[in-house]
Amino acid sequence: MSTAERILADRLEITAGQVVREIGWDEDCDDRLRAAVEEWTGDALADAGGEDPADAVLLWWREKDGDLFDALTDALTGLTSGGPIWLLTPHPGRDGHVEPAEIAESAAAAGLSRTPLDMAVSWAGTRLDLRRRSTP
């Protein structure tokens, strides 16, 4: 694994043995990132309809893909407690770019906090985590 891939693996916090579910794959996705995730986990990416609980989700999303809020809530199904959703969207200027305001609004409505990351790949990445609920 190259140094750049190791840095990306560290940023995604994906480790050996984890189940990573992939949603929204199409021919425009970053195959280097997909292959790296499979190498890090030691297993193939799980399909969107997989029955095993997922430790993380890679959600490839383009503007034309529909309602982002619905996709995020669907991605939460079967996700282990504390598991992140990695929302991957085309960079600005590329076909299918999703505006940051749409990501922010959809994430907030789904109860997710977001952390944008520079992933040094052909897609922009945003980490989405369930917000911690404050206890009274």
C-alpha positions as CSV (number, residue, x, y, z in Angstrom):
1,M,0.0,0.0,0.0
2,S,1.3,3.4,-0.9
3,T,1.9,6.2,1.6
4,A,-1.0,8.2,0.2
5,E,-3.3,5.1,0.6
6,R,-2.1,4.6,4.1
7,I,-2.9,8.2,5.0
8,L,-6.3,7.9,3.5
9,A,-6.9,4.6,5.4
10,D,-6.0,6.5,8.6
11,R,-8.4,9.3,7.8
12,L,-11.3,6.9,7.0
13,E,-10.5,4.9,10.2
14,I,-11.2,1.7,8.4
15,T,-9.3,-1.3,9.7
16,A,-8.9,-5.0,9.0
17,G,-11.9,-7.2,9.5
18,Q,-14.5,-4.4,9.3
19,V,-17.6,-4.8,7.1
20,V,-17.9,-1.8,4.8
21,R,-21.2,-1.5,2.9
22,E,-21.1,0.3,-0.5
23,I,-24.2,2.2,-1.8
24,G,-24.4,4.1,-5.1
25,W,-21.6,2.5,-7.0
26,D,-21.5,3.4,-10.7
27,E,-18.7,3.5,-13.4
28,D,-17.7,7.0,-12.4
29,C,-16.7,6.0,-8.8
30,D,-13.0,6.0,-7.7
31,D,-11.9,2.4,-8.2
32,R,-8.6,3.1,-6.4
33,L,-10.4,4.1,-3.3
34,R,-12.7,1.1,-3.5
35,A,-9.7,-1.3,-4.0
36,A,-7.9,0.4,-1.1
37,V,-10.8,-0.1,1.3
38,E,-11.0,-3.8,0.3
39,E,-7.3,-4.1,0.9
40,W,-7.6,-2.5,4.3
41,T,-10.5,-4.6,5.5
42,G,-9.3,-7.8,3.8
43,D,-12.7,-8.4,2.3
44,A,-14.9,-7.2,-0.6
45,L,-17.3,-4.3,-0.1
46,A,-20.7,-5.5,1.0
47,D,-23.7,-4.8,-1.2
48,A,-26.3,-2.2,-0.3
49,G,-28.8,-4.9,0.4
50,G,-26.4,-7.0,2.6
51,E,-27.8,-8.5,5.7
52,D,-24.6,-8.3,7.9
53,P,-24.3,-5.3,10.1
54,A,-21.9,-2.8,8.6
55,D,-19.1,-1.0,10.5
56,A,-19.1,1.8,7.9
57,V,-20.9,2.8,4.7
58,L,-19.4,4.3,1.6
59,L,-22.2,6.3,0.0
60,W,-21.4,7.5,-3.5
61,W,-23.8,10.4,-4.3
62,R,-24.5,12.6,-7.2
63,E,-26.9,15.5,-7.6
64,K,-29.2,13.5,-9.9
65,D,-29.4,10.5,-7.5
66,G,-32.6,11.7,-5.8
67,D,-33.2,12.8,-2.2
68,L,-30.1,12.8,-0.1
69,F,-32.0,12.7,3.2
70,D,-33.7,9.5,2.2
71,A,-30.4,8.0,1.1
72,L,-28.8,8.9,4.4
73,T,-31.6,7.4,6.5
74,D,-31.5,4.2,4.4
75,A,-27.7,4.0,4.9
76,L,-28.2,4.1,8.7
77,T,-30.1,0.9,8.5
78,G,-27.9,-2.0,9.5
79,L,-25.0,0.3,10.5
80,T,-23.4,-0.6,13.8
81,S,-23.5,1.9,16.7
82,G,-20.9,4.5,16.1
83,G,-20.2,3.5,12.5
84,P,-19.7,6.4,10.1
85,I,-21.2,7.1,6.7
86,W,-18.6,8.3,4.3
87,L,-20.5,10.5,1.8
88,L,-18.6,10.7,-1.4
89,T,-19.6,13.4,-3.9
90,P,-18.1,14.7,-7.1
91,H,-15.8,17.7,-6.6
92,P,-17.0,21.2,-7.5
93,G,-17.0,21.7,-11.3
94,R,-17.6,18.0,-12.0
95,D,-20.8,16.6,-13.3
96,G,-23.1,15.6,-10.4
97,H,-21.5,17.9,-7.8
98,V,-23.7,18.3,-4.6
99,E,-23.7,21.7,-2.9
100,P,-22.4,21.7,0.6
101,A,-25.6,23.4,1.8
102,E,-27.6,20.3,0.6
103,I,-25.3,18.0,2.4
104,A,-25.5,20.1,5.6
105,E,-29.3,20.3,5.5
106,S,-29.8,16.6,4.7
107,A,-27.3,15.5,7.3
108,A,-28.9,17.6,10.0
109,A,-32.4,16.4,9.2
110,A,-31.1,12.8,9.5
111,G,-29.5,13.5,12.9
112,L,-26.0,13.3,11.6
113,S,-23.0,15.6,12.3
114,R,-20.6,16.1,9.4
115,T,-16.9,16.5,9.0
116,P,-15.6,17.4,5.5
117,L,-12.3,15.9,4.7
118,D,-9.7,16.4,2.0
119,M,-9.3,12.8,0.8
120,A,-6.9,13.4,-2.1
121,V,-9.1,11.3,-4.4
122,S,-11.3,12.2,-7.3
123,W,-14.4,12.5,-5.0
124,A,-15.0,14.9,-2.1
125,G,-15.5,13.1,1.2
126,T,-17.7,14.0,4.2
127,R,-17.8,11.9,7.3
128,L,-21.3,11.7,8.8
129,D,-21.8,10.4,12.4
130,L,-25.0,10.1,14.5
131,R,-25.1,13.1,16.8
132,R,-24.7,12.3,20.5
133,R,-27.9,13.0,22.3
134,S,-27.5,15.0,25.5
135,T,-28.8,13.4,28.6
136,P,-31.0,15.4,31.0
